[in-house]
Amino acid sequence: MHWRRTRRRQIDPTPRRVNPTCRPAPCGDSGLAENARQHSLTAVEHDLSPPRPHRRGRACRGRFLGAAAQTAGATPEGPLDQLPYTPSLDTAAMDRSADPCEDLYQYACGGWMAANPIPPDQARWSVYAKMANENQRYLWGILDKLSAADPQRSANQARMGDYFAACMDESAADRHALAPLRPLLSRIEALKDRRELPSLLAALHLATNNERLFFHFTSGQDMADSTRVIAFAYAGGLSLPDREYYFKTDDKSRALREQFIAHVARSFELLGDAPDAARAQAKQVMAMETALARASLSRVDKRDPYKGFHPMKAAGLQALTPGFDWAAYQRGLGLDPQAAYNVTEPAFFKALSKELRQRDLAQLRNYLRWQLVSSQAPTLSGAAVQSNFEFFGQTLQGVPQVKARWKRCVELVDAQLGEALGQEFVARNFSPDLKDKTLTMTKQIEDAMAARIQSLGWMSETTKQRAVEKLHAIVNKVGYPDRWRDYGALTVARDDFAGNVMRGNGFELKRQLAKIGKPLDRGEWGMTPQTVNAYYDAQMNDINFPAGVLQAPLFDPKLDDAPNYGNTGGTIGHELIHGFDDEGRQFDAKGNLRDWWTKKDGQAFEQRAACVTKQYAQYVVVDDIRINSKLTLGEDLADLGGLVLAHAAWKAQIADMSPKPADRDGLTPEQRFFVGFAQWDCSHARPEYARVHALTDPHSPGRYRINGVAVNMPEFEQAFRCKPGQKMVKPDAERCRVW
């Protein structure tokens, strides 16, 4: 729950975070649980939850990444025994009829888009998503074997296999229907006094680990002292993807709110309420969520770490919500009441306190019933799963079909037992040689960054010295953690799917809370090894490259260096630049929130970053909706700066090579670098998803993550011999360049 930045090359479009470390997603479509993710997830292909400051990643691999659903007449997908191979530069993915000087994205990806329609269970489809789908089918193969009750299985293998077997038993889920939630629903119905709410919320949070139940309470690094782990209280309480959904006045937004109310009413009917009562209660839920949304920070505001840094003592937190006993809540979690907190949004908690005072107990009970059944719907009967999907998948994102159950079960094991599954993945797919190659490339890119810093004419020597200090302090983690997570305290039953999910949620929340007041574990990872993503963590000041992202077609040892540096080198450079983008630059070498820039240098940075903001604000996402370039600035800066560094590192790699790299596939080495770069984000999206993306995602759409970068690089213009006046050519004076 720290201020973490992960660069994500978007993959999964649906909201499904089940993560104790980062925020759980407020809405799930076909995912099995929003509350089982154990790490980032901003995620999700893209996360539809209201954002919390955390890691940014180039690939935003959501835990509920899906796969190409089979279409009519298509061959059904099955488990894989090995990962398939696709080259990092795929000439079949190109559209050579296009002019790269007019549209590099179409030139590099036109063939891919034509050959890869969006599967019916996806809102967006991309090279990363397809790779993650193959990864998921491979994990399916592992779990399918482990689900056999073999006495030779290790303890973790038995946990994973039994968890998967329980999840795959769809008939049992239908038989049990709402039964798994009855104990919690009974506790909600028994709420007769507001003084009982803290202990009730503690029980609900342990079962769901979901901030949709008013707020999220966990651990995090103190922003002023990154060596300390303290308690964090985060704003929550919302079901829709972003606060703006509650206030926008266009026709689509008004209609969507009505559809949301209808969906909430259907959920109450599933709980046994009469239609008229269900409709009235749904309107009350909307009213309460709207009040909480009004008091929540916008996504752009949440990008400012200072706006999420409000250290308080226990008395200060209690003063925000006089009627809510925080000590009783913490005791309900099994935690001794703490002395130090970071309250990310004090105004939200004041508004929450007002809602808790003014709403009658019946309204509070109904709000909690809704959030519980909605957040846990993917673990219940087919009717609950379908109802959940119809709004959050079909209506919100235009996805025609719910994911196959095996996909949802693989995602859930990956989320709640991810490092155990990671051990199986790494043993089969990650070699010391691959790790060494990645570290070599990383060192070259860091050297390129050091050279860039020293060459900057707009930065003073004082700030340069501090920037280099931060650069040299970055820790590079490659492949997998040095110490694997211990799941010994997690009980898994072969015949209790929903119970497994809730126990997994409680296990992870308790694991996070246990960190408070303990020495910081700098070896912990925020992504599992099989994750197709990478991230930079500003407070840890480390870059993390899981084994899953170091596979073809993203990293391809069979091909020449040019496309690998354009693709994986761009990822490494992107994560590195996150330490020096508009957010990351506010943290020092030790990960503390501290201004280490001179005033003049800070202004010079902002002037150069404003060029990027202006450029991306012109790009249209869908209809008449343009990129919110204040929201995407950090990712846009990292995309651009990362490729500049990757290109410099590639030139250093081949400088002394003899013979020099030759043309291949009708492309020069320079052209192969840029095509390799472009092909990492071949993708397309449904218009419904594109609208959500424009409002909620800190990443620009794929076309602009490619063309928007290349147009600023004279090396691209030279590689393809572009001429003035072509769309991908800018006069030197208009090019954006920060690092």
C-alpha positions, 0 to 999 in steps of 0.5 A: 500500500505504499506509494508505488509506481508500476509501469504497465503495458496494459493487458487485462481490461477488467477490474479485478483486484484482490490484493491486500498490497494494493487496492482491491478493485471495486467491480468485477466482471467475470473474475472469480474474486476481486479480493484475492489479488496479492499484488498490483494490479493498477491494474488489471489491464487496467484497473477500474478502481479509484486509484491509490498511489502505488507501483506503476508497470509497463504491462499492467498484468491484471490477475484476472487476465484472460484468454481468448475465449473460443468463438463459434467453430474455433478449437477449444483452448486446453492446458499447455505443457510448455510456453509457445514461441513467438519472435520478438519481431514478428514480420507477419504482424506488420502491415507493409502497405502502411508508411511508417513515417505516417503511422508507425503503429499501423506499419508495425501492428496492422497485420497483428490487429487484422489477425487477432480480433478481440476475444468475446471475453475480453474488453481489450486484446494485445500482444501482452494479453495474448502472451499472458493468456498463453502463460495462463494456459500453461499455469492451467496445465500445472494446476490441472496435474496438481489437482489430482489428490496425489500423496506425493504432492508437497504442502504447497502443491496440495494447497494449489491443487485442492484450491483449483479443484474446489474452484472448478466445481461449478455444481457445488457453487450452484448448490451452495448459492448464497450459503457461504455468505450467510454468516456474514449477512446474518452479522450485518442484519444483527447490526442494531447499534452504531457502536457495533459497526467497527467490529462488524467492518473488521470481520467483513474486511478480513473476509473480503480484503476489499475497500468497497466496504467504506475504506481499506486499512493496511500497512505501508512505508512511511513516506517521510521515513521509508524504513518505517512500516506504519498503518495506512487508512485509504479511502474506498466505498465506491463501486463504479470505476471512478468518482467522475462516474457519479457526477458526469452529466452527459447522456451516456453517464446518466444512463449508466448510473440508471443501469447501475441502480438496476444492477444493485436492485437485482443483487438485492433481489438475489438476496431475497428482497422484494422488487420495490424494496430492492429498487429503493435500497439501490437508490440509497446505495447510489446516494451514499456512494455519491456522497463518498465520491464527492469527498474523494480525490480525483485520479489526477490529484492522487498522482500527487504524493503530497496529497496522499500523505497525512501522518496522524496520531491515533487521536487525529484519526479518531477526531476525523470520525468521532462516532467510529471507534478505531481502536475497536476496529483494529482489535477486531482485526487482531491488531493492537491499536496503533500510534501512527497512521497515514490517512490518505484522504482526511476529507473522505473520512470526514464525509464517511463519518457524516454518512455514518451519523446521518444514515439510519441503520437500515441504510447502513445494513443495506449498503454493507449487504450490497458491497459484500454480495457484489464483491464476493459474487464471482465466488457464488452461484452461476446466477450471481456470477452472470448478474455481476458480469452483465453490468461490470463486464457487458454494460460497462466495458462491452465484453460479450461473454464471461470467461471460461471457469478454468481461466477464472480459477487459474487467476484466483490461484495465481492471486492468492497462492502466487508465489507457490505457483511462481516456484513451479513456473520458475523451475521450468522457465527461468535460467541463470543465463536469462537473468544475467542477460537481463542484468547486463541490459539493465546496467547498460541502460543505467549507464545511459541514464547516468550519461544523460544526467551529466549531459543535461544543460538545464540541470544544475550540478547540485541536482545532478549529483543527487540524481546520480545518487538516486540512480546508483541506489536503485536495486534491480530485482530479476526473475523471482524473490530470494525468499519465497512466501510462507503459506503455512497459515493458509488453510485450503479445503478441497470442498469449500471454494468460497471459504478458500477465497475468504480465508485467502483474503484474511490470510493476506490482510493479516500478513500485511497488518503484521508488517506494522512496526516490524523491520522493512523487508526490502526483499519482498516483491509486489508481483509474482514471478509468473506475472507478465509485467514489471514495476518500479517502486518509488519507496523501495527505490527498486525495479522488478522484472518477473520471470513471466515478462522475460519470455518471448515475444517480449524478450527473445534470445533467438533474435538479434539485439535490436528488437530486444532492446526496443522491447525489453530495453524499453521496459527497463528504461521505462521503469527506470524513468519512473524514478525520475518522472513527475511523481518519482522525482519527488522521492529521494535515493532512500525512498523518502518523500523529499524535494531534492531539486533546486527550485530552478531545476524543478521549474525546468523539469516542469517546463519540459514535462509540459511539452509532453502534456500538451502533445498527448492532450491532442490525441483522441481516444474514442468519439470526441474523448481525448487523453487526460494527459495530466493523468497519463503524464508519468507513463508518457514521460516513462515511455519516451525517456525509456526508449531514449535510454534503450536506444543509447544502450543498444548503440553501446551494445553494438558499438564494438561488434564485428561484423556490424549487425546486418539487415534482416527481413527487409529491415535495417538494424535501426528499423528493427529496433523501432519495429521491435519497440512498436510491436510490444503494444499491438492492441485494440479495444472495444469502444466501451472500454476505450471510454472507461480507459480515457477516464481511469487509466494512467496509460495512453492507448497503445497507438499513442504510446508508440507514435507519441514516442517515436515522433519525438526521436530524430533517430526514428526519422533517420531510420525510416528516412522520413521527410518534412511534412509527414505525420511522424516528423516534428521540427526539432524545436517542437520535439519533447525531451526531458531525460 
